[in-house]
Structures are given as C-alpha cells and as structure tokens.
Amino acid sequence: VLVKDESETRGLASDFILEIKKGEKIVLNGELGSGKTFFIKSALSSIGIENVNSPSFAIVNEYSGKQRFFHFDFYRLKNAAELFDIGWQDYLNDDDAVMFVEWGNLIHEALPNKRIQINIETKNGTNREFNFAKFD
C-alpha cells in the first residue's frame, strides 16, 4: 500500500487496528525514520490510547485501553538473550494483549512464527510503501 503523507499513514493505521484481534503479534521493519513508531502511535491513538512513545530505551512499553498492548523496540538489543532477561516468553504467551515489535528483523530468531509483518519502505519525499504479510 503506497501512502503519500502522514495523514494517509494515520488512515491506514486506523483501518489496520480495527482488524486486529487480541493476542496478535505485529512486527514492523523499515529503515530509521520510515514510520514504524508513527504507524503504531497512529493506530493506538485512533482507538483512544494516547502518550504512545518509542520504547527505544525501555525496550518495552505497555498501554491499556479496551485491551492491552505491548510495544517493543529491538533497535538497541544486542542479542535474543537480552529479550529473555526481560520476560520475552511471558509477553509472547499473553494471548489477551496485542504485541507490536519494531526492528524485529534485528533479532529475527526471537520472533513468533505466527505474526503479521509490516515492511515499510521509504520512497521519495514523504511517500511510504507498506507491505503486509501474515505468517502462520
């Protein structure tokens, strides 16, 4: 899906979050500044969850609304062991929460087999191409 600006990204994110069921794992990949955090922030904002920030330093942020959301950022992690040290397996096994993971491609071996993967590619200017794939 090609979007031309932030407004179209917000619309795409709003539509996407309405299709998500509890327990889903969503992995976003893309270069720095491609819009991973913006997409997640837009999706959650559209359902009333505000104050969404990148968990780059905390590694994980949790948000609650009508359901719970875990928001991970793998950018600063060196290996999968760091994830397991913070309880990654417990997060993975929580079927009531939706999980978002930014930079999942950096620690690919820790990703759940069943997931929705969104690859974001920066085109010229503000254009972004979102490619959605479902893995079972």
C-alpha positions as CSV (number, residue, x, y, z in Angstrom):
1,V,0.0,0.0,0.0
2,L,1.5,3.3,-1.0
3,V,0.8,6.3,1.2
4,K,1.8,9.9,0.3
5,D,1.9,11.6,3.7
6,E,1.3,11.3,7.4
7,S,-2.4,11.8,7.0
8,E,-2.7,8.7,4.8
9,T,-0.5,6.8,7.2
10,R,-2.8,7.7,10.0
11,G,-5.8,6.4,8.0
12,L,-4.0,3.2,7.1
13,A,-3.1,2.6,10.8
14,S,-6.6,3.4,11.9
15,D,-8.1,0.8,9.5
16,F,-5.4,-1.7,10.4
17,I,-6.0,-1.6,14.2
18,L,-9.7,-2.3,13.7
19,E,-8.9,-5.6,12.1
20,I,-6.5,-6.8,14.8
21,K,-7.7,-9.4,17.3
22,K,-6.3,-9.8,20.8
23,G,-3.2,-12.0,21.0
24,E,-1.9,-10.8,17.6
25,K,1.8,-10.2,17.2
26,I,2.7,-7.4,14.7
27,V,6.3,-6.9,13.6
28,L,7.3,-3.7,11.8
29,N,10.6,-3.4,9.8
30,G,12.0,-0.4,8.0
31,E,14.9,1.9,8.0
32,L,15.4,4.6,10.6
33,G,12.7,7.3,10.1
34,S,10.5,5.1,7.9
35,G,7.5,5.5,10.2
36,K,7.3,2.4,12.4
37,T,6.6,4.3,15.6
38,F,4.4,6.8,13.8
39,F,2.2,3.9,12.5
40,I,1.9,2.3,15.9
41,K,1.2,5.7,17.6
42,S,-1.5,6.5,14.9
43,A,-3.1,3.1,15.3
44,L,-3.4,3.3,19.1
45,S,-4.4,6.9,19.0
46,S,-7.3,6.1,16.7
47,I,-8.7,3.8,19.5
48,G,-8.2,6.3,22.3
49,I,-4.7,5.4,23.6
50,E,-2.6,8.5,23.8
51,N,1.0,9.1,25.0
52,V,2.5,6.4,22.9
53,N,6.3,6.7,22.6
54,S,9.1,4.7,21.2
55,P,10.4,2.2,23.7
56,S,13.9,2.5,22.4
57,F,15.4,2.9,25.8
58,A,12.9,1.0,27.9
59,I,12.7,-1.8,25.3
60,V,9.0,-2.3,26.0
61,N,6.1,0.0,26.8
62,E,2.7,-1.2,27.9
63,Y,-0.6,0.5,27.1
64,S,-4.1,-0.2,28.2
65,G,-7.5,0.7,26.8
66,K,-10.2,-1.7,25.9
67,Q,-7.4,-4.2,25.7
68,R,-3.7,-4.2,26.5
69,F,-0.8,-3.6,24.1
70,F,2.9,-4.3,24.4
71,H,5.2,-2.2,22.2
72,F,8.8,-3.5,21.8
73,D,11.8,-1.9,20.1
74,F,14.6,-4.2,19.3
75,Y,16.9,-1.5,17.9
76,R,19.3,-1.3,20.9
77,L,19.3,-5.0,21.7
78,K,22.5,-7.0,21.0
79,N,21.0,-10.5,21.1
80,A,17.9,-12.6,22.0
81,A,19.2,-13.3,25.5
82,E,18.5,-9.7,26.4
83,L,14.9,-10.2,25.5
84,F,14.6,-13.3,27.5
85,D,16.1,-11.5,30.5
86,I,13.1,-9.1,30.5
87,G,10.5,-11.8,30.3
88,W,10.0,-12.1,26.5
89,Q,8.5,-15.5,26.8
90,D,5.8,-14.2,29.2
91,Y,4.9,-11.4,26.8
92,L,4.7,-13.9,23.9
93,N,2.4,-16.2,25.8
94,D,0.0,-13.4,26.8
95,D,-3.0,-14.1,24.5
96,D,-5.0,-11.2,25.8
97,A,-2.6,-8.5,24.7
98,V,-1.6,-7.3,21.2
99,M,2.1,-7.1,20.6
100,F,3.9,-4.6,18.4
101,V,7.6,-5.1,17.7
102,E,9.8,-2.5,15.9
103,W,13.0,-3.6,14.3
104,G,12.0,-7.3,14.5
105,N,14.5,-8.1,11.7
106,L,17.4,-7.4,14.1
107,I,16.6,-10.4,16.3
108,H,14.7,-12.5,13.9
109,E,15.2,-15.7,15.8
110,A,13.1,-14.4,18.7
111,L,10.0,-13.6,16.6
112,P,6.9,-15.7,16.9
113,N,6.2,-17.9,13.9
114,K,2.6,-16.7,13.8
115,R,2.7,-12.9,13.2
116,I,1.7,-10.1,10.9
117,Q,4.8,-8.5,9.4
118,I,4.7,-4.9,8.0
119,N,7.7,-3.9,6.0
120,I,7.9,-0.1,5.4
121,E,9.9,1.2,2.6
122,T,10.7,4.9,2.2
123,K,10.1,6.2,-1.3
124,N,10.8,9.8,-2.5
125,G,9.9,12.5,0.0
126,T,7.1,11.6,2.3
127,N,5.9,8.5,0.4
128,R,6.0,5.2,2.1
129,E,5.2,1.7,0.9
130,F,3.6,-0.6,3.4
131,N,3.8,-4.3,2.7
132,F,1.7,-6.6,4.9
133,A,2.4,-10.3,5.2
134,K,0.7,-12.8,7.5
135,F,2.8,-15.7,8.8
136,D,1.1,-18.8,10.3
